Amino acid sequence: MYGIEHREVSNSRGKRPHEEPEDEDDEEENERGKEAWERTYADERSWESLQEDESGLLRPIDDKALHHAHYRRRLRSISSAETAARIQKGLIRYLYIVIDFSKAAAEMDYRPSRMAVVAKHVEAFIREFFDQNPLSQIGIVIIKGGIAHCLTELGGSPESHIKALTSKLECSGDASLQNALELIDSFLNQIPSYGHREALILYSALSTCDPGDIMETIKKCKSSKIRCSIIGLSAEMFICKHICQETGGSYSVALDESHLKELMLDPAPPPPAIADYAISNLIKMGFPQRSAEGVIAICSCHKEAKVGGYSCPRCKARICDLPTECRICGLTLVSSPHLARSYHHLFPITPFNEVAASQRSRQRVPQTCFGCQQSLLNPGSISSLCVTCPKCQRYFCLDCDIYIHESLHNCPGCESVRNSKSVRG
């Protein structure tokens, strides 16, 4: 009795406990009053994803289908742009990542802060970038206190960039887009004509504190053939949109952390080359040999005594990592696996076709995946979603589909058919 009376008295509007519709209206009003990021973190409703098996026990939450849907949507968008015409791609890219570490990066609309979330996704982007672009190089520029300074120079070692970034997570002062563009232009102006010059700016502020006319700086970047892309973390800004339109880049504003992750992964594959910038050149490259592990020598890149490394085939200078450019003779140094990994961008695999459970009932579909030989049936002998290669008509599970398109870059079914024909011939 006391508990019931207490609940009735504590209700300021005099509602009874059984008046559920009005309570639901109040909850909807409260939800509408929250920001999008507040609704994401405050009410994730993870219990709605729970499922029971035949014995009534809870199954572990499986977000494989959702992950696969995001992956296939990104794959279709890339493949549609590739099949529309024969597009030249920039396989040798020189990219500067510009990170806004002004006082706006300390905002906590992303948990725990914009700075921490951006640093985490930049680390993932660097690893994905070098996996997709083994012949390319990355540098990092920081905007802080109205000044832009270079954190790391162009290089092909992801670990050195990540280590330098995680050791400088501090934010202060205002942001200056003009200073960042001026610094990038001074660095990328020295890049050879066969290299594709790019800048990816992660901008948190809603203003820019510039010492001069930023429009002149934008024209300078355009004449230097630097493609600038910007990802905003606050709201859309005219100057950011204008920079991307003039230089041929893309401009997006992240809605939440998951959207930011998608936007960060979009620039990882080699983009189509701009018609005015696409120049076909023969590139002189060197394939250095790895030095003995026990030999100590002074490397030309860090001016320090180190063990191991590589020797330039032209001038015999010692370098630490590949790919890079020899500091002594200027020769582009790569390894043969780097060239082989870049080959799949020229001839990508056709996206596989989805086969729904209703279609499987009409077709004679095998019960195991051709790639991993795992069952294509869910617990309870229920057909799960699978895919088929449009060329060899082999069936694969979702995990093999992702692995084939993102890592292997060859269809096992097509390769087996090709090998069987060669054996018969």
HELIX and SHEET records of a PDB file:
HELIX    1   1 TYR A    2  SER A   10  1                                   9    
HELIX    2   2 GLU A   20  GLY A   33  1                                  14    
HELIX    3   3 ALA A   36  ALA A   42  1                                   7    
HELIX    4   4 SER A   46  SER A   49  5                                   4    
HELIX    5   5 LYS A   64  THR A   83  1                                  20    
HELIX    6   6 LYS A  103  ALA A  106  5                                   4    
HELIX    7   7 ARG A  114  GLN A  132  1                                  19    
HELIX    8   8 PRO A  158  THR A  166  1                                   9    
HELIX    9   9 LEU A  177  LEU A  188  1                                  12    
HELIX   10  10 ILE A  214  SER A  223  1                                  10    
HELIX   11  11 PHE A  238  THR A  247  1                                  10    
HELIX   12  12 GLU A  257  LEU A  265  1                                   9    
HELIX   13  13 SER A  336  SER A  342  1                                   7    
HELIX   14  14 TYR A  343  HIS A  345  5                                   3    
HELIX   15  15 ALA A  357  ARG A  360  1                                   4    
HELIX   16  16 LEU A  398  TYR A  403  1                                   6    
HELIX   17  17 ILE A  404  LEU A  408  3                                   5    
HELIX   18  18 PRO A  412  ARG A  424  1                                  13    
SHEET    1   A 2 GLN A  51  GLU A  52  0                                        
SHEET    2   A 2 LEU A  58  ARG A  59 -1                                        
SHEET    1   B 6 ILE A 147  GLY A 155  0                                        
SHEET    2   B 6 GLN A 137  LYS A 144 -1                                        
SHEET    3   B 6 ARG A  93  ASP A 100  1                                        
SHEET    4   B 6 HIS A 196  TYR A 203  1                                        
SHEET    5   B 6 ILE A 226  GLY A 232  1                                        
SHEET    6   B 6 TYR A 251  VAL A 253  1                                        
SHEET    1   C 3 MET A 285  GLY A 286  0                                        
SHEET    2   C 3 THR A 332  LEU A 333  1                                        
SHEET    3   C 3 THR A 324  GLU A 325 -1                                        
SHEET    1   D 3 GLN A 289  ARG A 290  0                                        
SHEET    2   D 3 TYR A 310  SER A 311 -1                                        
SHEET    3   D 3 ARG A 318  ILE A 319 -1                                        
SHEET    1   E 2 ILE A 296  ILE A 298  0                                        
SHEET    2   E 2 ALA A 305  VAL A 307 -1                                        
SHEET    1   F 3 ASN A 353  VAL A 355  0                                        
SHEET    2   F 3 CYS A 386  THR A 388 -1                                        
SHEET    3   F 3 TYR A 395  PHE A 396 -1                                        
SHEET    1   G 2 LEU A 377  ASN A 378  0                                        
SHEET    2   G 2 ILE A 382  SER A 383 -1                                        
END                                                                             
